[in-house]
Each structure stands twice: as C-alpha cells, then as structure tokens.
Amino acid sequence: MMKGYRFKKYPALRPSLGLLRGWKDGTVTEVEYAERYYEETLSVLHPQKVCDDLDGKILLCHEPPGVFCHRRLVAGWLERALHIRIPEL
C-alpha cells in the first residue's frame, strides 16, 4: 500500500503505464485514451463481477468531478452494461 493510501485498490481497473504516460505527456487525446482504456482494460473484465467486487465501495480519482478520467469511464461502462446509475459525488 502506498504511503497515505488507506483503502483497497482494484488493480484490474488501473490504466496501463503506457496509456498513463501518453495521457500525461499529451500524446494521447481523450478520445484515444477512452478507446485504448476500453480495449486494454475494460474489454477483458466482466461488468457484473466488477460491480459485485466493488459493492459498497466508491471509485476514487485525483481528478475533480466532471473532469475527464478513468473513474468516469468505468462508471459509464458499468452504467451501460448493468443499467444502473453511478452518481458523481
């Protein structure tokens, strides 16, 4: 566990290092990020299992609500797949 983090992580939802680097250095756009994140990460996961595993938990990110991030990509993916609503807090 990293210093300062006292919560459980769900590594399967972590973006690849290459994708993160591209995002941070500006070589990957929001559209490219979303496409690659779905392809590299979400496409290999089962939405119901992820939802069950996260039951009672929240998705955290360093970005404020309303700003593009993988947290909203995950929430949107779960909402579409499972016909549920995941509010932004």
C-alpha positions as a printed Julia matrix, in Angstrom:
89×3 Matrix{Float64}:
   0.0    0.0     0.0
   1.33   3.44   -0.9
   2.02   5.98    1.84
  -1.11   8.0     2.56
  -3.47   5.49    0.93
  -5.57   3.54    3.4
  -8.08   1.98    1.08
  -8.21  -1.13   -1.04
  -7.34  -0.83   -4.68
  -8.82  -2.68   -7.63
  -5.76  -3.18   -9.85
  -7.75  -4.65  -12.74
  -9.16  -1.16  -13.4
  -5.75   0.52  -13.44
  -4.83   2.01  -16.83
  -1.66   0.67  -18.43
   1.56   2.54  -17.76
   1.91   3.34  -21.46
  -1.56   4.82  -21.59
  -0.94   6.92  -18.48
   2.37   8.19  -19.83
   0.78   9.13  -23.14
  -2.0   10.98  -21.33
   0.39  12.85  -19.06
   2.77  13.86  -21.83
  -0.06  14.95  -24.12
   0.47  12.41  -26.89
  -2.86  10.68  -26.17
  -6.14  12.58  -26.57
  -9.29  11.99  -24.5
 -10.82  10.03  -27.38
  -7.7    7.9   -27.82
  -7.45   7.37  -24.06
 -11.07   6.23  -23.82
 -10.72   3.88  -26.79
  -7.49   2.36  -25.5
  -8.78   2.08  -21.94
 -11.86   0.19  -23.1
  -9.76  -2.03  -25.36
  -6.86  -2.69  -22.96
  -8.71  -2.8   -19.66
 -12.49  -2.93  -19.68
 -12.92  -5.36  -22.58
 -11.27  -8.13  -20.58
 -13.42  -7.61  -17.48
 -16.96  -8.73  -16.73
 -19.11  -5.76  -15.59
 -21.19  -7.76  -13.1
 -18.11  -9.21  -11.41
 -16.53  -5.76  -11.13
 -19.78  -4.37   -9.71
 -20.03  -7.24   -7.22
 -16.39  -6.8    -6.21
 -16.91  -3.05   -5.69
 -20.19  -3.42   -3.81
 -20.34  -0.79   -1.1
 -17.18   0.91   -2.31
 -16.55   4.17   -4.14
 -14.39   4.93   -7.17
 -11.69   7.47   -6.38
  -9.56   9.53   -8.69
  -7.28  12.53   -8.4
  -9.43  14.48  -10.86
 -12.36  16.57   -9.61
 -15.94  15.66  -10.59
 -16.75  16.49  -14.19
 -13.15  16.29  -15.41
 -12.16  13.51  -17.82
 -10.71  10.49  -16.02
 -10.81   6.71  -16.0
 -13.16   6.75  -12.98
 -15.94   8.16  -15.19
 -15.05   5.71  -17.96
 -15.51   2.83  -15.51
 -18.73   4.31  -14.13
 -20.15   4.8   -17.64
 -19.18   1.27  -18.64
 -20.92  -0.18  -15.57
 -23.98   2.04  -16.07
 -24.41   0.96  -19.7
 -23.71  -2.73  -19.1
 -25.8   -3.13  -15.96
 -28.45  -0.44  -16.43
 -27.56   1.2   -13.12
 -26.68   4.74  -12.1
 -23.38   5.63  -10.5
 -23.57   9.18   -9.18
 -20.69  11.62   -9.23
 -20.05  12.87   -5.67
